[in-house]
Amino acid sequence: MSLAGKRVLIVEDDGLLAMELDMVLSDSGAVVIGPARTVAESLAAIEEQVDFAVLDVNLGRESSGPVADRLEADGTPFLYLSGHDATKLPERHRTRPLVGKPFAERELLALIEVLLDAQ
């Protein structure tokens, strides 16, 4: 699968998982932004052109909800990547795609491509 040239923001506070995501996305041709580990870092990164975002639900003691709100307001597609079920997502975003941790590479990439194509 190819995400050639797509700018994908990683919002993830776990360093190892962020590195794995970076590798998977980069190998698929994406230009990786981040990883952003806090809400503030994430919002600053969104100021750059972002085509898609992968969000962890919890960033330390913060929720990524404000990041999701901003992406939604900008019309930028995103999905959640979390070890939690949808009940842990901010209520207003519970219909957003959710990929479980640990993730299957093919599933993640296929879903990203579907969401980008739907734009």
PDB file as gemmi writes it, atoms N, CA and C in Angstrom:
CRYST1    1.000    1.000    1.000  90.00  90.00  90.00 P 1                      
ATOM      1  N   MET A   1       0.837  -1.179   0.000  1.00  0.00           N  
ATOM      2  CA  MET A   1       0.000   0.000   0.000  1.00  0.00           C  
ATOM      3  C   MET A   1       0.879   1.239   0.000  1.00  0.00           C  
ATOM      4  N   SER A   2       0.406   2.266  -0.665  1.00  0.00           N  
ATOM      5  CA  SER A   2       1.206   3.469  -0.771  1.00  0.00           C  
ATOM      6  C   SER A   2       0.451   4.687  -0.272  1.00  0.00           C  
ATOM      7  N   LEU A   3       1.097   5.421   0.581  1.00  0.00           N  
ATOM      8  CA  LEU A   3       0.578   6.703   1.056  1.00  0.00           C  
ATOM      9  C   LEU A   3       1.490   7.804   0.534  1.00  0.00           C  
ATOM     10  N   ALA A   4       2.062   7.577  -0.627  1.00  0.00           N  
ATOM     11  CA  ALA A   4       3.091   8.439  -1.195  1.00  0.00           C  
ATOM     12  C   ALA A   4       2.771   9.923  -1.074  1.00  0.00           C  
ATOM     13  N   GLY A   5       3.648  10.615  -0.359  1.00  0.00           N  
ATOM     14  CA  GLY A   5       3.570  12.053  -0.225  1.00  0.00           C  
ATOM     15  C   GLY A   5       2.537  12.575   0.744  1.00  0.00           C  
ATOM     16  N   LYS A   6       1.709  11.721   1.317  1.00  0.00           N  
ATOM     17  CA  LYS A   6       0.699  12.166   2.271  1.00  0.00           C  
ATOM     18  C   LYS A   6       1.379  12.519   3.594  1.00  0.00           C  
ATOM     19  N   ARG A   7       1.005  13.652   4.137  1.00  0.00           N  
ATOM     20  CA  ARG A   7       1.583  14.131   5.401  1.00  0.00           C  
ATOM     21  C   ARG A   7       0.720  13.617   6.551  1.00  0.00           C  
ATOM     22  N   VAL A   8       1.281  12.689   7.330  1.00  0.00           N  
ATOM     23  CA  VAL A   8       0.529  12.021   8.386  1.00  0.00           C  
ATOM     24  C   VAL A   8       1.114  12.400   9.746  1.00  0.00           C  
ATOM     25  N   LEU A   9       0.255  12.973  10.584  1.00  0.00           N  
ATOM     26  CA  LEU A   9       0.636  13.353  11.938  1.00  0.00           C  
ATOM     27  C   LEU A   9       0.446  12.173  12.872  1.00  0.00           C  
ATOM     28  N   ILE A  10       1.479  11.861  13.642  1.00  0.00           N  
ATOM     29  CA  ILE A  10       1.388  10.840  14.688  1.00  0.00           C  
ATOM     30  C   ILE A  10       1.277  11.562  16.024  1.00  0.00           C  
ATOM     31  N   VAL A  11       0.196  11.269  16.753  1.00  0.00           N  
ATOM     32  CA  VAL A  11      -0.013  11.818  18.097  1.00  0.00           C  
ATOM     33  C   VAL A  11       0.016  10.625  19.042  1.00  0.00           C  
ATOM     34  N   GLU A  12       1.162  10.417  19.667  1.00  0.00           N  
ATOM     35  CA  GLU A  12       1.396   9.212  20.483  1.00  0.00           C  
ATOM     36  C   GLU A  12       2.463   9.516  21.513  1.00  0.00           C  
ATOM     37  N   ASP A  13       2.184   9.216  22.790  1.00  0.00           N  
ATOM     38  CA  ASP A  13       3.156   9.501  23.846  1.00  0.00           C  
ATOM     39  C   ASP A  13       4.067   8.321  24.170  1.00  0.00           C  
ATOM     40  N   ASP A  14       3.792   7.154  23.622  1.00  0.00           N  
ATOM     41  CA  ASP A  14       4.650   5.986  23.833  1.00  0.00           C  
ATOM     42  C   ASP A  14       5.734   5.988  22.746  1.00  0.00           C  
ATOM     43  N   GLY A  15       6.966   6.194  23.159  1.00  0.00           N  
ATOM     44  CA  GLY A  15       8.073   6.325  22.213  1.00  0.00           C  
ATOM     45  C   GLY A  15       8.264   5.138  21.290  1.00  0.00           C  
ATOM     46  N   LEU A  16       8.180   3.928  21.821  1.00  0.00           N  
ATOM     47  CA  LEU A  16       8.367   2.737  20.986  1.00  0.00           C  
ATOM     48  C   LEU A  16       7.246   2.588  19.959  1.00  0.00           C  
ATOM     49  N   LEU A  17       6.036   2.808  20.398  1.00  0.00           N  
ATOM     50  CA  LEU A  17       4.912   2.706  19.472  1.00  0.00           C  
ATOM     51  C   LEU A  17       4.995   3.806  18.412  1.00  0.00           C  
ATOM     52  N   ALA A  18       5.391   5.003  18.822  1.00  0.00           N  
ATOM     53  CA  ALA A  18       5.548   6.105  17.866  1.00  0.00           C  
ATOM     54  C   ALA A  18       6.599   5.753  16.816  1.00  0.00           C  
ATOM     55  N   MET A  19       7.700   5.128  17.246  1.00  0.00           N  
ATOM     56  CA  MET A  19       8.738   4.717  16.294  1.00  0.00           C  
ATOM     57  C   MET A  19       8.208   3.667  15.326  1.00  0.00           C  
ATOM     58  N   GLU A  20       7.432   2.719  15.834  1.00  0.00           N  
ATOM     59  CA  GLU A  20       6.860   1.680  14.979  1.00  0.00           C  
ATOM     60  C   GLU A  20       5.898   2.304  13.959  1.00  0.00           C  
ATOM     61  N   LEU A  21       5.042   3.204  14.416  1.00  0.00           N  
ATOM     62  CA  LEU A  21       4.126   3.883  13.504  1.00  0.00           C  
ATOM     63  C   LEU A  21       4.888   4.665  12.445  1.00  0.00           C  
ATOM     64  N   ASP A  22       5.923   5.371  12.871  1.00  0.00           N  
ATOM     65  CA  ASP A  22       6.749   6.153  11.952  1.00  0.00           C  
ATOM     66  C   ASP A  22       7.308   5.244  10.861  1.00  0.00           C  
ATOM     67  N   MET A  23       7.845   4.108  11.258  1.00  0.00           N  
ATOM     68  CA  MET A  23       8.441   3.169  10.309  1.00  0.00           C  
ATOM     69  C   MET A  23       7.390   2.638   9.332  1.00  0.00           C  
ATOM     70  N   VAL A  24       6.247   2.211   9.843  1.00  0.00           N  
ATOM     71  CA  VAL A  24       5.187   1.650   9.002  1.00  0.00           C  
ATOM     72  C   VAL A  24       4.694   2.696   8.004  1.00  0.00           C  
ATOM     73  N   LEU A  25       4.452   3.900   8.491  1.00  0.00           N  
ATOM     74  CA  LEU A  25       3.937   4.957   7.616  1.00  0.00           C  
ATOM     75  C   LEU A  25       4.985   5.415   6.611  1.00  0.00           C  
ATOM     76  N   SER A  26       6.221   5.579   7.066  1.00  0.00           N  
ATOM     77  CA  SER A  26       7.307   5.989   6.164  1.00  0.00           C  
ATOM     78  C   SER A  26       7.536   4.950   5.078  1.00  0.00           C  
ATOM     79  N   ASP A  27       7.520   3.676   5.458  1.00  0.00           N  
ATOM     80  CA  ASP A  27       7.709   2.601   4.480  1.00  0.00           C  
ATOM     81  C   ASP A  27       6.594   2.569   3.439  1.00  0.00           C  
ATOM     82  N   SER A  28       5.450   3.159   3.783  1.00  0.00           N  
ATOM     83  CA  SER A  28       4.329   3.220   2.851  1.00  0.00           C  
ATOM     84  C   SER A  28       4.330   4.510   2.038  1.00  0.00           C  
ATOM     85  N   GLY A  29       5.378   5.312   2.210  1.00  0.00           N  
ATOM     86  CA  GLY A  29       5.528   6.519   1.411  1.00  0.00           C  
ATOM     87  C   GLY A  29       5.046   7.798   2.056  1.00  0.00           C  
ATOM     88  N   ALA A  30       4.494   7.707   3.261  1.00  0.00           N  
ATOM     89  CA  ALA A  30       3.990   8.895   3.944  1.00  0.00           C  
ATOM     90  C   ALA A  30       5.137   9.772   4.431  1.00  0.00           C  
ATOM     91  N   VAL A  31       4.849  11.051   4.521  1.00  0.00           N  
ATOM     92  CA  VAL A  31       5.751  12.009   5.169  1.00  0.00           C  
ATOM     93  C   VAL A  31       5.221  12.130   6.588  1.00  0.00           C  
ATOM     94  N   VAL A  32       5.995  11.637   7.549  1.00  0.00           N  
ATOM     95  CA  VAL A  32       5.532  11.591   8.930  1.00  0.00           C  
ATOM     96  C   VAL A  32       5.818  12.918   9.630  1.00  0.00           C  
ATOM     97  N   ILE A  33       4.790  13.443  10.297  1.00  0.00           N  
ATOM     98  CA  ILE A  33       4.899  14.632  11.137  1.00  0.00           C  
ATOM     99  C   ILE A  33       4.834  14.131  12.573  1.00  0.00           C  
ATOM    100  N   GLY A  34       5.776  14.559  13.392  1.00  0.00           N  
ATOM    101  CA  GLY A  34       5.777  14.126  14.791  1.00  0.00           C  
ATOM    102  C   GLY A  34       6.755  13.004  15.013  1.00  0.00           C  
ATOM    103  N   PRO A  35       6.584  12.303  16.084  1.00  0.00           N  
ATOM    104  CA  PRO A  35       5.374  12.214  16.877  1.00  0.00           C  
ATOM    105  C   PRO A  35       5.207  13.409  17.818  1.00  0.00           C  
ATOM    106  N   ALA A  36       3.958  13.817  17.949  1.00  0.00           N  
ATOM    107  CA  ALA A  36       3.585  14.809  18.945  1.00  0.00           C  
ATOM    108  C   ALA A  36       3.169  14.033  20.191  1.00  0.00           C  
ATOM    109  N   ARG A  37       3.685  14.435  21.334  1.00  0.00           N  
ATOM    110  CA  ARG A  37       3.441  13.683  22.570  1.00  0.00           C  
ATOM    111  C   ARG A  37       2.480  14.379  23.525  1.00  0.00           C  
ATOM    112  N   THR A  38       2.119  15.624  23.213  1.00  0.00           N  
ATOM    113  CA  THR A  38       1.201  16.383  24.065  1.00  0.00           C  
ATOM    114  C   THR A  38       0.166  17.071  23.174  1.00  0.00           C  
ATOM    115  N   VAL A  39      -0.882  17.577  23.804  1.00  0.00           N  
ATOM    116  CA  VAL A  39      -1.892  18.321  23.059  1.00  0.00           C  
ATOM    117  C   VAL A  39      -1.256  19.559  22.432  1.00  0.00           C  
ATOM    118  N   ALA A  40      -0.435  20.276  23.197  1.00  0.00           N  
ATOM    119  CA  ALA A  40       0.199  21.491  22.677  1.00  0.00           C  
ATOM    120  C   ALA A  40       1.080  21.189  21.462  1.00  0.00           C  
ATOM    121  N   GLU A  41       1.898  20.142  21.536  1.00  0.00           N  
ATOM    122  CA  GLU A  41       2.736  19.752  20.396  1.00  0.00           C  
ATOM    123  C   GLU A  41       1.869  19.374  19.191  1.00  0.00           C  
ATOM    124  N   SER A  42       0.782  18.677  19.465  1.00  0.00           N  
ATOM    125  CA  SER A  42      -0.106  18.234  18.391  1.00  0.00           C  
ATOM    126  C   SER A  42      -0.760  19.418  17.690  1.00  0.00           C  
ATOM    127  N   LEU A  43      -1.266  20.374  18.469  1.00  0.00           N  
ATOM    128  CA  LEU A  43      -1.917  21.538  17.881  1.00  0.00           C  
ATOM    129  C   LEU A  43      -0.925  22.380  17.086  1.00  0.00           C  
ATOM    130  N   ALA A  44       0.305  22.476  17.578  1.00  0.00           N  
ATOM    131  CA  ALA A  44       1.344  23.210  16.837  1.00  0.00           C  
ATOM    132  C   ALA A  44       1.655  22.494  15.521  1.00  0.00           C  
ATOM    133  N   ALA A  45       1.699  21.169  15.542  1.00  0.00           N  
ATOM    134  CA  ALA A  45       2.008  20.394  14.337  1.00  0.00           C  
ATOM    135  C   ALA A  45       0.908  20.533  13.290  1.00  0.00           C  
ATOM    136  N   ILE A  46      -0.331  20.708  13.744  1.00  0.00           N  
ATOM    137  CA  ILE A  46      -1.453  20.839  12.816  1.00  0.00           C  
ATOM    138  C   ILE A  46      -1.344  22.143  12.018  1.00  0.00           C  
ATOM    139  N   GLU A  47      -0.584  23.101  12.533  1.00  0.00           N  
ATOM    140  CA  GLU A  47      -0.389  24.355  11.806  1.00  0.00           C  
ATOM    141  C   GLU A  47       0.313  24.108  10.467  1.00  0.00           C  
ATOM    142  N   GLU A  48       1.088  23.020  10.395  1.00  0.00           N  
ATOM    143  CA  GLU A  48       1.670  22.605   9.120  1.00  0.00           C  
ATOM    144  C   GLU A  48       0.562  21.909   8.341  1.00  0.00           C  
ATOM    145  N   GLN A  49       0.771  21.712   7.070  1.00  0.00           N  
ATOM    146  CA  GLN A  49      -0.220  20.972   6.291  1.00  0.00           C  
ATOM    147  C   GLN A  49      -0.210  19.521   6.753  1.00  0.00           C  
ATOM    148  N   VAL A  50      -1.356  19.012   7.144  1.00  0.00           N  
ATOM    149  CA  VAL A  50      -1.518  17.626   7.565  1.00  0.00           C  
ATOM    150  C   VAL A  50      -2.651  17.029   6.740  1.00  0.00           C  
ATOM    151  N   ASP A  51      -2.392  15.880   6.109  1.00  0.00           N  
ATOM    152  CA  ASP A  51      -3.414  15.202   5.309  1.00  0.00           C  
ATOM    153  C   ASP A  51      -4.218  14.196   6.119  1.00  0.00           C  
ATOM    154  N   PHE A  52      -3.609  13.696   7.194  1.00  0.00           N  
ATOM    155  CA  PHE A  52      -4.233  12.645   7.996  1.00  0.00           C  
ATOM    156  C   PHE A  52      -3.551  12.633   9.360  1.00  0.00           C  
ATOM    157  N   ALA A  53      -4.245  12.102  10.368  1.00  0.00           N  
ATOM    158  CA  ALA A  53      -3.635  11.972  11.700  1.00  0.00           C  
ATOM    159  C   ALA A  53      -4.029  10.647  12.345  1.00  0.00           C  
ATOM    160  N   VAL A  54      -3.087  10.112  13.104  1.00  0.00           N  
ATOM    161  CA  VAL A  54      -3.297   8.918  13.925  1.00  0.00           C  
ATOM    162  C   VAL A  54      -3.168   9.388  15.369  1.00  0.00           C  
ATOM    163  N   LEU A  55      -4.252   9.255  16.144  1.00  0.00           N  
ATOM    164  CA  LEU A  55      -4.292   9.781  17.505  1.00  0.00           C  
ATOM    165  C   LEU A  55      -4.379   8.686  18.551  1.00  0.00           C  
ATOM    166  N   ASP A  56      -3.519   8.765  19.544  1.00  0.00           N  
ATOM    167  CA  ASP A  56      -3.702   7.992  20.764  1.00  0.00           C  
ATOM    168  C   ASP A  56      -4.790   8.721  21.554  1.00  0.00           C  
ATOM    169  N   VAL A  57      -5.557   8.007  22.343  1.00  0.00           N  
ATOM    170  CA  VAL A  57      -6.623   8.629  23.131  1.00  0.00           C  
ATOM    171  C   VAL A  57      -6.027   9.409  24.299  1.00  0.00           C  
ATOM    172  N   ASN A  58      -5.128   8.773  25.036  1.00  0.00           N  
ATOM    173  CA  ASN A  58      -4.533   9.397  26.211  1.00  0.00           C  
ATOM    174  C   ASN A  58      -3.083   9.757  25.938  1.00  0.00           C  
ATOM    175  N   LEU A  59      -2.758  10.995  26.253  1.00  0.00           N  
ATOM    176  CA  LEU A  59      -1.389  11.490  26.121  1.00  0.00           C  
ATOM    177  C   LEU A  59      -0.913  11.848  27.524  1.00  0.00           C  
ATOM    178  N   GLY A  60      -0.379  10.848  28.212  1.00  0.00           N  
ATOM    179  CA  GLY A  60      -0.020  11.073  29.612  1.00  0.00           C  
ATOM    180  C   GLY A  60      -1.280  11.366  30.403  1.00  0.00           C  
ATOM    181  N   ARG A  61      -1.334  12.547  30.998  1.00  0.00           N  
ATOM    182  CA  ARG A  61      -2.516  12.949  31.777  1.00  0.00           C  
ATOM    183  C   ARG A  61      -3.521  13.748  30.955  1.00  0.00           C  
ATOM    184  N   GLU A  62      -3.260  13.893  29.665  1.00  0.00           N  
ATOM    185  CA  GLU A  62      -4.139  14.664  28.796  1.00  0.00           C  
ATOM    186  C   GLU A  62      -4.947  13.747  27.886  1.00  0.00           C  
ATOM    187  N   SER A  63      -6.065  14.257  27.421  1.00  0.00           N  
ATOM    188  CA  SER A  63      -6.857  13.577  26.394  1.00  0.00           C  
ATOM    189  C   SER A  63      -6.566  14.245  25.059  1.00  0.00           C  
ATOM    190  N   SER A  64      -6.555  13.463  24.004  1.00  0.00           N  
ATOM    191  CA  SER A  64      -6.327  14.025  22.671  1.00  0.00           C  
ATOM    192  C   SER A  64      -7.598  14.638  22.084  1.00  0.00           C  
ATOM    193  N   GLY A  65      -8.653  14.726  22.875  1.00  0.00           N  
ATOM    194  CA  GLY A  65      -9.919  15.297  22.415  1.00  0.00           C  
ATOM    195  C   GLY A  65      -9.786  16.659  21.742  1.00  0.00           C  
ATOM    196  N   PRO A  66      -9.026  17.618  22.326  1.00  0.00           N  
ATOM    197  CA  PRO A  66      -8.876  18.921  21.670  1.00  0.00           C  
ATOM    198  C   PRO A  66      -8.189  18.819  20.303  1.00  0.00           C  
ATOM    199  N   VAL A  67      -7.317  17.849  20.150  1.00  0.00           N  
ATOM    200  CA  VAL A  67      -6.644  17.637  18.866  1.00  0.00           C  
ATOM    201  C   VAL A  67      -7.667  17.119  17.851  1.00  0.00           C  
ATOM    202  N   ALA A  68      -8.486  16.164  18.270  1.00  0.00           N  
ATOM    203  CA  ALA A  68      -9.533  15.629  17.398  1.00  0.00           C  
ATOM    204  C   ALA A  68     -10.509  16.731  16.996  1.00  0.00           C  
ATOM    205  N   ASP A  69     -10.855  17.590  17.948  1.00  0.00           N  
ATOM    206  CA  ASP A  69     -11.768  18.700  17.643  1.00  0.00           C  
ATOM    207  C   ASP A  69     -11.181  19.596  16.562  1.00  0.00           C  
ATOM    208  N   ARG A  70      -9.911  19.913  16.683  1.00  0.00           N  
ATOM    209  CA  ARG A  70      -9.252  20.789  15.710  1.00  0.00           C  
ATOM    210  C   ARG A  70      -9.184  20.128  14.330  1.00  0.00           C  
ATOM    211  N   LEU A  71      -8.804  18.857  14.302  1.00  0.00           N  
ATOM    212  CA  LEU A  71      -8.743  18.139  13.029  1.00  0.00           C  
ATOM    213  C   LEU A  71     -10.119  18.114  12.369  1.00  0.00           C  
ATOM    214  N   GLU A  72     -11.134  17.836  13.157  1.00  0.00           N  
ATOM    215  CA  GLU A  72     -12.495  17.797  12.632  1.00  0.00           C  
ATOM    216  C   GLU A  72     -12.901  19.168  12.073  1.00  0.00           C  
ATOM    217  N   ALA A  73     -12.599  20.224  12.810  1.00  0.00           N  
ATOM    218  CA  ALA A  73     -12.931  21.583  12.359  1.00  0.00           C  
ATOM    219  C   ALA A  73     -12.226  21.923  11.047  1.00  0.00           C  
ATOM    220  N   ASP A  74     -11.000  21.403  10.890  1.00  0.00           N  
ATOM    221  CA  ASP A  74     -10.224  21.650   9.671  1.00  0.00           C  
ATOM    222  C   ASP A  74     -10.599  20.713   8.525  1.00  0.00           C  
ATOM    223  N   GLY A  75     -11.429  19.699   8.826  1.00  0.00           N  
ATOM    224  CA  GLY A  75     -11.799  18.733   7.789  1.00  0.00           C  
ATOM    225  C   GLY A  75     -10.710  17.718   7.490  1.00  0.00           C  
ATOM    226  N   THR A  76      -9.797  17.532   8.436  1.00  0.00           N  
ATOM    227  CA  THR A  76      -8.693  16.586   8.265  1.00  0.00           C  
ATOM    228  C   THR A  76      -9.106  15.216   8.800  1.00  0.00           C  
ATOM    229  N   PRO A  77      -9.047  14.177   7.978  1.00  0.00           N  
ATOM    230  CA  PRO A  77      -9.427  12.850   8.461  1.00  0.00           C  
ATOM    231  C   PRO A  77      -8.422  12.320   9.495  1.00  0.00           C  
ATOM    232  N   PHE A  78      -8.938  11.523  10.415  1.00  0.00           N  
ATOM    233  CA  PHE A  78      -8.081  10.917  11.439  1.00  0.00           C  
ATOM    234  C   PHE A  78      -8.731   9.653  11.957  1.00  0.00           C  
ATOM    235  N   LEU A  79      -7.925   8.868  12.637  1.00  0.00           N  
ATOM    236  CA  LEU A  79      -8.423   7.698  13.343  1.00  0.00           C  
ATOM    237  C   LEU A  79      -7.759   7.655  14.701  1.00  0.00           C  
ATOM    238  N   TYR A  80      -8.365   6.908  15.593  1.00  0.00           N  
ATOM    239  CA  TYR A  80      -7.787   6.679  16.908  1.00  0.00           C  
ATOM    240  C   TYR A  80      -7.055   5.343  16.905  1.00  0.00           C  
ATOM    241  N   LEU A  81      -5.943   5.304  17.607  1.00  0.00           N  
ATOM    242  CA  LEU A  81      -5.183   4.085  17.832  1.00  0.00           C  
ATOM    243  C   LEU A  81      -5.072   3.952  19.340  1.00  0.00           C  
ATOM    244  N   SER A  82      -5.715   2.935  19.900  1.00  0.00           N  
ATOM    245  CA  SER A  82      -5.789   2.864  21.361  1.00  0.00           C  
ATOM    246  C   SER A  82      -5.938   1.436  21.849  1.00  0.00           C  
ATOM    247  N   GLY A  83      -5.496   1.225  23.052  1.00  0.00           N  
ATOM    248  CA  GLY A  83      -5.708  -0.043  23.734  1.00  0.00           C  
ATOM    249  C   GLY A  83      -7.062  -0.086  24.412  1.00  0.00           C  
ATOM    250  N   HIS A  84      -7.798   1.012  24.360  1.00  0.00           N  
ATOM    251  CA  HIS A  84      -9.123   1.109  24.976  1.00  0.00           C  
ATOM    252  C   HIS A  84     -10.199   0.889  23.918  1.00  0.00           C  
ATOM    253  N   ASP A  85     -11.410   0.632  24.387  1.00  0.00           N  
ATOM    254  CA  ASP A  85     -12.519   0.522  23.444  1.00  0.00           C  
ATOM    255  C   ASP A  85     -13.123   1.912  23.205  1.00  0.00           C  
ATOM    256  N   ALA A  86     -14.117   1.968  22.351  1.00  0.00           N  
ATOM    257  CA  ALA A  86     -14.696   3.254  21.943  1.00  0.00           C  
ATOM    258  C   ALA A  86     -15.310   4.035  23.095  1.00  0.00           C  
ATOM    259  N   THR A  87     -15.654   3.362  24.192  1.00  0.00           N  
ATOM    260  CA  THR A  87     -16.247   4.089  25.319  1.00  0.00           C  
ATOM    261  C   THR A  87     -15.253   5.058  25.964  1.00  0.00           C  
ATOM    262  N   LYS A  88     -13.974   4.891  25.711  1.00  0.00           N  
ATOM    263  CA  LYS A  88     -12.950   5.789  26.261  1.00  0.00           C  
ATOM    264  C   LYS A  88     -12.677   6.988  25.360  1.00  0.00           C  
ATOM    265  N   LEU A  89     -13.265   6.968  24.152  1.00  0.00           N  
ATOM    266  CA  LEU A  89     -13.111   8.109  23.248  1.00  0.00           C  
ATOM    267  C   LEU A  89     -14.002   9.243  23.734  1.00  0.00           C  
ATOM    268  N   PRO A  90     -13.626  10.485  23.428  1.00  0.00           N  
ATOM    269  CA  PRO A  90     -14.546  11.582  23.745  1.00  0.00           C  
ATOM    270  C   PRO A  90     -15.897  11.294  23.081  1.00  0.00           C  
ATOM    271  N   GLU A  91     -16.968  11.512  23.796  1.00  0.00           N  
ATOM    272  CA  GLU A  91     -18.290  11.135  23.301  1.00  0.00           C  
ATOM    273  C   GLU A  91     -18.565  11.665  21.898  1.00  0.00           C  
ATOM    274  N   ARG A  92     -18.147  12.875  21.623  1.00  0.00           N  
ATOM    275  CA  ARG A  92     -18.420  13.490  20.323  1.00  0.00           C  
ATOM    276  C   ARG A  92     -17.642  12.835  19.185  1.00  0.00           C  
ATOM    277  N   HIS A  93     -16.656  11.973  19.531  1.00  0.00           N  
ATOM    278  CA  HIS A  93     -15.837  11.322  18.502  1.00  0.00           C  
ATOM    279  C   HIS A  93     -15.964   9.801  18.507  1.00  0.00           C  
ATOM    280  N   ARG A  94     -16.968   9.285  19.178  1.00  0.00           N  
ATOM    281  CA  ARG A  94     -17.093   7.821  19.298  1.00  0.00           C  
ATOM    282  C   ARG A  94     -17.419   7.118  17.990  1.00  0.00           C  
ATOM    283  N   THR A  95     -17.821   7.856  16.991  1.00  0.00           N  
ATOM    284  CA  THR A  95     -18.104   7.232  15.694  1.00  0.00           C  
ATOM    285  C   THR A  95     -16.857   7.210  14.812  1.00  0.00           C  
ATOM    286  N   ARG A  96     -15.779   7.791  15.279  1.00  0.00           N  
ATOM    287  CA  ARG A  96     -14.524   7.806  14.510  1.00  0.00           C  
ATOM    288  C   ARG A  96     -13.927   6.408  14.480  1.00  0.00           C  
ATOM    289  N   PRO A  97     -13.187   6.098  13.424  1.00  0.00           N  
ATOM    290  CA  PRO A  97     -12.529   4.785  13.361  1.00  0.00           C  
ATOM    291  C   PRO A  97     -11.548   4.596  14.517  1.00  0.00           C  
ATOM    292  N   LEU A  98     -11.538   3.380  15.033  1.00  0.00           N  
ATOM    293  CA  LEU A  98     -10.675   3.020  16.152  1.00  0.00           C  
ATOM    294  C   LEU A  98      -9.934   1.744  15.811  1.00  0.00           C  
ATOM    295  N   VAL A  99      -8.607   1.811  15.864  1.00  0.00           N  
ATOM    296  CA  VAL A  99      -7.753   0.647  15.643  1.00  0.00           C  
ATOM    297  C   VAL A  99      -7.143   0.292  16.997  1.00  0.00           C  
ATOM    298  N   GLY A 100      -7.201  -0.977  17.357  1.00  0.00           N  
ATOM    299  CA  GLY A 100      -6.688  -1.410  18.648  1.00  0.00           C  
ATOM    300  C   GLY A 100      -5.177  -1.553  18.677  1.00  0.00           C  
ATOM    301  N   LYS A 101      -4.648  -1.402  19.878  1.00  0.00           N  
ATOM    302  CA  LYS A 101      -3.224  -1.665  20.131  1.00  0.00           C  
ATOM    303  C   LYS A 101      -3.147  -3.050  20.742  1.00  0.00           C  
ATOM    304  N   PRO A 102      -2.229  -3.870  20.332  1.00  0.00           N  
ATOM    305  CA  PRO A 102      -1.304  -3.671  19.221  1.00  0.00           C  
ATOM    306  C   PRO A 102      -2.075  -3.698  17.901  1.00  0.00           C  
ATOM    307  N   PHE A 103      -1.530  -3.009  16.897  1.00  0.00           N  
ATOM    308  CA  PHE A 103      -2.236  -2.894  15.631  1.00  0.00           C  
ATOM    309  C   PHE A 103      -1.646  -3.839  14.584  1.00  0.00           C  
ATOM    310  N   ALA A 104      -2.506  -4.198  13.641  1.00  0.00           N  
ATOM    311  CA  ALA A 104      -2.068  -4.973  12.483  1.00  0.00           C  
ATOM    312  C   ALA A 104      -1.726  -3.963  11.393  1.00  0.00           C  
ATOM    313  N   GLU A 105      -0.501  -4.018  10.903  1.00  0.00           N  
ATOM    314  CA  GLU A 105      -0.008  -3.051   9.930  1.00  0.00           C  
ATOM    315  C   GLU A 105      -0.934  -2.917   8.725  1.00  0.00           C  
ATOM    316  N   ARG A 106      -1.316  -4.025   8.126  1.00  0.00           N  
ATOM    317  CA  ARG A 106      -2.161  -3.993   6.925  1.00  0.00           C  
ATOM    318  C   ARG A 106      -3.512  -3.348   7.214  1.00  0.00           C  
ATOM    319  N   GLU A 107      -4.098  -3.690   8.370  1.00  0.00           N  
ATOM    320  CA  GLU A 107      -5.397  -3.117   8.749  1.00  0.00           C  
ATOM    321  C   GLU A 107      -5.285  -1.605   8.891  1.00  0.00           C  
ATOM    322  N   LEU A 108      -4.253  -1.157   9.563  1.00  0.00           N  
ATOM    323  CA  LEU A 108      -4.057   0.273   9.779  1.00  0.00           C  
ATOM    324  C   LEU A 108      -3.888   1.003   8.450  1.00  0.00           C  
ATOM    325  N   LEU A 109      -3.011   0.509   7.596  1.00  0.00           N  
ATOM    326  CA  LEU A 109      -2.747   1.175   6.320  1.00  0.00           C  
ATOM    327  C   LEU A 109      -3.975   1.158   5.414  1.00  0.00           C  
ATOM    328  N   ALA A 110      -4.688   0.052   5.400  1.00  0.00           N  
ATOM    329  CA  ALA A 110      -5.892  -0.038   4.566  1.00  0.00           C  
ATOM    330  C   ALA A 110      -6.938   0.963   5.029  1.00  0.00           C  
ATOM    331  N   LEU A 111      -7.116   1.093   6.327  1.00  0.00           N  
ATOM    332  CA  LEU A 111      -8.104   2.028   6.857  1.00  0.00           C  
ATOM    333  C   LEU A 111      -7.709   3.473   6.554  1.00  0.00           C  
ATOM    334  N   ILE A 112      -6.434   3.785   6.690  1.00  0.00           N  
ATOM    335  CA  ILE A 112      -5.967   5.139   6.362  1.00  0.00           C  
ATOM    336  C   ILE A 112      -6.266   5.450   4.902  1.00  0.00           C  
ATOM    337  N   GLU A 113      -5.967   4.519   4.024  1.00  0.00           N  
ATOM    338  CA  GLU A 113      -6.221   4.747   2.591  1.00  0.00           C  
ATOM    339  C   GLU A 113      -7.709   4.930   2.310  1.00  0.00           C  
ATOM    340  N   VAL A 114      -8.555   4.138   2.948  1.00  0.00           N  
ATOM    341  CA  VAL A 114     -10.005   4.286   2.759  1.00  0.00           C  
ATOM    342  C   VAL A 114     -10.458   5.663   3.221  1.00  0.00           C  
ATOM    343  N   LEU A 115      -9.963   6.098   4.364  1.00  0.00           N  
ATOM    344  CA  LEU A 115     -10.383   7.402   4.901  1.00  0.00           C  
ATOM    345  C   LEU A 115      -9.859   8.549   4.041  1.00  0.00           C  
ATOM    346  N   LEU A 116      -8.662   8.414   3.511  1.00  0.00           N  
ATOM    347  CA  LEU A 116      -8.135   9.448   2.628  1.00  0.00           C  
ATOM    348  C   LEU A 116      -8.905   9.482   1.307  1.00  0.00           C  
ATOM    349  N   ASP A 117      -9.255   8.312   0.784  1.00  0.00           N  
ATOM    350  CA  ASP A 117     -10.015   8.242  -0.467  1.00  0.00           C  
ATOM    351  C   ASP A 117     -11.414   8.819  -0.317  1.00  0.00           C  
ATOM    352  N   ALA A 118     -11.964   8.739   0.892  1.00  0.00           N  
ATOM    353  CA  ALA A 118     -13.318   9.230   1.148  1.00  0.00           C  
ATOM    354  C   ALA A 118     -13.378  10.752   1.200  1.00  0.00           C  
ATOM    355  N   GLN A 119     -12.239  11.379   1.239  1.00  0.00           N  
ATOM    356  CA  GLN A 119     -12.180  12.844   1.340  1.00  0.00           C  
ATOM    357  C   GLN A 119     -12.614  13.515   0.109  1.00  0.00           C  
TER     358      GLN A 119                                                      
END                                                                             
